[in-house]
Structure formats: C-alpha cells, structure tokens
Amino acid sequence: MIDMIAKEDPIISEEEAAQYDRQIRLWGLDAQKRLRGSRVLLVGLGGLGAEVAKNLILAGVKGLTMLDHEKVSQESCRAQFLVPVTAQGENRAQASLERAQYLNPMVEVRAQAERAEDQPDDFFLQFDAVCLTCCSRDLMVRVDQLCSKHNIKVFCGNVYGYYGYMFSDLGPDYNYVEEKPKMVKPSGDSNDGPKAKKAKVDPNETTMVKKTASFCSLKEALEVDWTTEKAKAGLKRTPVDYFLLHVLLKFRTDKGRDPAPQSSGEDGQLLRQIRDDVLESMGLNRELLSDDFVSYCFSEMAPVCAVVGGVLGQEVVKALSQRDAPHKNIFFFDGRKGNGVVDYFGPQ
C-alpha cells in the first residue's frame, strides 16, 4: 500500500461500499477512501460549476462547499441544471443546494452566498482542493499562490460560448499511482529460442506503478516570454486557444464580467481591441487570432459546459484519489471542432 496522504484514513461503511461499488471496482478501495476523506471548495455556480458539482458529488467526496455571490438570471438557467427555473433572483449557490444534495445524501454539501474575493486566506486553507470557475485572473493567481504553499490542489476553468478551458496546479511534486500491465519474465529453462527469453505482457495481471509529476503555477503558465527563441520555436505547436484565454481574462479584468450576448456588439469591439493590445504586448502578430473569434465566445453553452465540466471534475477526482495520470496542465476545448487539446505552459 502506498501512503501518500498524511491524514486520518476514512472508513468506508457498508452503505457507502454499496453506493460506490462501481467506482471501487474501477479504481480500488484505497483511492475511494482518499476521495471520501477530501473536502473541496467550488467557486462559481454557473453552467460549468454545476457540472463540476454534479461530478464531485456523485464521485463521493466528503464535503463540497459551493461559493457564489451571483444571482440566478434567465441567462444562467440555460446551462445551469441545479437551479429551478422559478429561482430567478435568488443566490446561485443557495438555489443549487437542494438538487445538489439530492444527488448524493452521503456528501456534505454546503452553500455560501459570498464573494470569493472577500474571503481571507484561512478560508481557502480548509480544503484539500479548490476549484475556481468564472473567476478573475487576479483571484485565480492569488488563490493558486496561496494554496501551493500549503499543498492544496488548485483547479481553474471557464466556458465562453463554444470555447472552454481547464487549468490544474497539483504542485511541484505530485505523487500518483498508475495501473500497468504486468511484465512476466520467462522461465530459465525455456527452449523456445531468443524470443522466449524476452519479458512479455500478461493481459490477466496488472501492477501499480508509483509516479511523480511536476506542475507549474498559473502565474508561470500565463507569463510565458514569447520573445525568447525557445518560446518562438514552440509557437506553431501552441493552441490559439491559449492566446484567446489571455484576451478573455483581460476582458473580465476590465469589465468585471465575461462577454454577454445582450451587449455582443459593444463587447465584440472591445474584445478585438484587447486582442490587439494583448498580442502586441507579447510581441506577436494580431493575425494569430482572427477577427471571427468574437462570434463564438458569448454565453455558457450547455454542451460545452458538459464536456469541460466532465474533464475538470475527473481531474479533481484523479488528483484527490491519487489514481491515474493527470492532465498537465491546461486543457482547451473548441466546440466548433469538437475536440480538446492538452498542453503544458511553464518552466521546462
């Protein structure tokens, strides 16, 4: 048994063993115990936040705290399935609580109607993982830097129309286990020639391999110096979504919100101007991000939320259970193409 989390080992009751039977068969009792002993903070209960909440609650974490100061609007109801349509004007976290708890009574689900920016540092240190959705760049960088000092896993994500992303910071030395086919050595008295002397894969047996991965901070991932020769050499391999993310984060910094459908004309002009400014500050050509990007980044689309929320929720589950290789470290999704890209940004 690999001891990687220095905290009290939770006990799985018979009722929980029955509830999580499929998951225990899939990734093992030890992984489910680690998941069952974890508390998660989820900031932002939009369409993406609802998907992440659902996935974590069904997976069986110990506790989930949903934090959101926004009100339920007609727009948010289109992609947010945890709030009743009659809850418009109510706080999004509180309006989501009843349906969220109904998904799995064994998980302690709580709702707080407060701004994440107003929370003291100690608030974030109560949790084993913090997941930030629909948040500003300043808040995400602040929380990431704080949590990395205390070995707390941090995840960020958002959905903008057809686009979505997920970022994870699991620390400089993240340990996990991965199931691999077992190599079987031939017996010493084999007379079947040279091929028989080579180790073979036994499809009926597997072994658990302990591995370590290193993650960079969000600040490092967003502050790549594109004027260096090394960065220029990797520019062609860099998804254009990375630069779109910079534009959208700058829009939220300037406007305090994401691009809105009801002001698409004005917001579209501002997005193009931000695109020009951001790419110029990086020393890159504005043509890297074509003008038509503004046609596809308004509102939260439910199918995109489902895809990105599925990936984000699964990454949180893998990190808390310390089972299977994590994405490293940004996942981009483009709903127009129907595909996702995983890439690494930070020190090599």
C-alpha positions, 0 to 999 in steps of 0.5 A: 500500500502506498501512503501518500496522504498524511491524514486520518484514513476514512472508513468506508461503511457498508452503505457507502461500499454499496453506493460506490461499488462501481467506482471501487471496482474501477479504481480500488478501495484505497483511492475511494477512501482518499476521495471520501476523506477530501473536502473541496471548495467550488467557486462559481455556480454557473453552467460549468460549476454545476457540472463540476458539482454534479461530478464531485458529488456523485464521485463521493467526496466528503464535503463540497462547499459551493461559493457564489455571490451571483444571482440566478438570471434567465441567462444562467438557467440555460446551462445551469441544471441545479437551479429551478427555473422559478429561482430567478433572483435568488443566490446561485449557490443557495438555489443549487443546494437542494438538487445538489444534495439530492444527488448524493445524501452521503456528501456534505454539501454546503452553500455560501452566498459570498464573494470569493474575493472577500474571503481571507486566506484561512478560508481557502486553507480548509480544503484539500482542493479548490476549484475556481470557475468564472473567476478573475485572473487576479483571484485565480493567481492569488488563490493558486499562490496561496494554496501551493504553499500549503499543498492544496490542489488548485483547479481553474476553468471557464466556458465562453460560448463554444470555447472552454478551458481547464487549468490544474496546479497539483504542485511541484511534486505530485505523487500518483499511482498508475495501473500497468500491465504486468511484465512476466519474465520467462522461465530459465529453462525455456527452449523456445529460442531468443524470443522466449527469453524476452519479458512479455505482457500478461493481459490477466495481471496488472501492477501499480506503478508509483509516479511523480509529476511536476506542475507549474503555477498559473502565474508561470503558465500565463507569463510565458516570454514569447520573445525568447527563441525557445518560446518562438520555436514552440509557437506553431505547436501552441493552441490559439486557444491559449492566446484567446484565454489571455484576451478573455481574462483581460476582458473580465479584468476590465469589465468585471464580467465575461462577454454577454450576448445582450451587449455582443456588439459593444463587447465584440469591439472591445474584445478585438481591441484587447486582442490587439493590445494583448498580442502586441504586448507579447510581441506577436502578430494580431493575425494569430487570432482572427477577427471571427473569434468574437462570434463564438465566445458569448454565453455558457453553452450547455454542451460545452459546459458538459464536456469541460465540466466532465474533464475538470471534475475527473481531474479533481477526482484523479488528483484527490484519489491519487489514481491515474495520470493527470492532465498537465496542465491546461486543457482547451476545448473548441466546440466548433471542432469538437475536440480538446487539446492538452498542453503544458505552459511553464518552466521546462 
